């Protein structure tokens, strides 16, 4: 573990602990105290993010970053002070097609939210320390690129404020929205409002026809049976579908399968797993994995049996999944789905707005490169917008 003062200390204070510090931590060599602090931070974070909780990120850094490109960065209130925030960072030599060195929030293809874990109320302090530390780091250049922040959430607002206070505004370089479940309605009332009457009638007919095939049941993992059975069933179900044929199923690669097994097992042990299945006799037709991150949840993965697609098993399972609306701990559920997803967008009516943000570093050369890049991107978006409108015309 490498400890760095967040800001330079004077010679007279060199023997004292820095008031604030940044640690680059080996995720496989955490002390018990630091592991406990990381776990505790998740319960006090301003924005929940299971993908940066220890049970999820630690195996990802071990299994999905074989080149060890990521740096597990912890912002501390002094060398032995409280943990303020955790974020995985990596240096990059290219920005899209451009040869531009910069810092980016490290992620892998199944890392669906980019927010760091930051103690509530310390968002501004976190970004101030992190950006100031990056200013002085020899490996950090130009800007920090933060993908998938909740637009206008506490962390996005704080990053914008801190960047402005440092003399250069942060830039939103990309936006997306994806399905979100957030309502005070009961599950039954939400279903009736969200899904058209004609579609509800068709789904009732499909459920009835499925019942003619055998015994249909909705199951939920309760902790009374080995989680390994559920993990194996999900991996097999996903691998038999289009993801398996495309080579993008979790079980298509040893590293992603090992990571999935590790994090689902760890989420179960931490009390943060909600796993469900629609079963015909003893055959799972649809399964989904939710991660609980109070006051929210993340619908991490779903799979269905394509041999039974005529019965819409995935939609029927999502109907049962609406009982999350009745859980007093859960205010919202992030779908983790791609934008304009044809299935979940037709069932979940709310939307989560995500932004990719660039914040400049403090060196004069960094600022020049950042402003040149920001100008080029604005020109590109201005040119691309009219072109898109022309393409959309009938």
C-alpha positions, 0 to 999 in steps of 0.5 A: 500500500502506497500512502501519499499526502493529498497536497504537499506538506511543508518541511516543518510538518514533514514528520507529521501525518498529512491532514488528508491522504490518498492511498493506492491500495493492493486489493489483494493485501487489504488489512482487516481494518481497511477492509472493514472501513471499505465495507462500512463506507458502502452503508454511508455513501452519498450514492450507492454503487454495488460495483465499487463495494468491496465484495464486487470490486475486489474480485473484479480487480483480481480477475478482470484486470490481468495487466494490473492497469487499475489503481485502487485509490482511497481518499483518507482523512489523514494517514490513519483517519476515516475513509472518505471515498474509494474509486478505481482509476487507470491511466489511458494513452488514448481518448477514443481515437485520439492519442491523448493521455488522461486518467479514467475511472476504471471499469469492465463491461459488466460495471454498470455504474461509474460513481465512486463510493463517497461518504455522504456530505464529503463529496466536494472534499473527495473531488478536491483531494482526488483532483489535487492529488492527480495534479501532482501525480506523474502518471496523471495527465490532462483530465479525469474522465468519469463515466456513468455518473447520475446526472445532477446527483450529489457526486456530479454536482460536486465534481462540477462545483470543484472543477469550477472552483479550480478555474475550469468547468467540467464538461459533460461529453456523453449522456444516456438514459436507461429504465428505472423502477421508482414509484409509490404505487403498489406492484399491482397498480404499477403493472396496470399503469405501466403496461397497456391493457392489450399487452396485459391481456396477452401476457395473461394468455401466455401465462395460462398457456405456459401453465398447460405445459406443467407446474409453473412457480416463481422462486426466490433464493432465501439462503436455505439452499446452496447459492452454487446451485442458483449460480450454476443454473443462471450461467447455464441458462444464459449460455444457452441463449444468444449471448452464448452464441455470440461469445458474450455470456458470462460462462463464455470466458473463464475470468468472467465466470469466476468473477460472477461466481465470486460476487454472487457468493459474496453478495449472498454472504453480505445480505445484498443478493436478491435472486429470482427464477420462473420455473416450469416443473424443475426447469428455469425459464427465466432468472434474474439477479438483483443487488440490494444497495439500500436505498436502491437496488440494481437489476444486474443480470437477467436470462431466459430460455429462448425455447420458451420465448413464445410465453414471454418468460422474462416479462412474466418474471419482471412482473413478479419482480415488481414486488420490490416496490413493496420493500420499505428499504428500496426506493428505486431499482436501476435496470442496468439495461442498455438505452431503449431496451425493448423489454424492460423499457416497456415495463419500467416507465421511469428513467435514470439519466447518466452522464460521462464527465471530463474534469481538467487537471491543474497543470497549464499544459493539462488545461490547454489540452483539455480546452482544445479537446472540449472545443473539438468535442463541442464542434463535433456534437454541433456537426453531428446533431443536424446530420442525425436529424437529416437521417431521421427524416422519412 
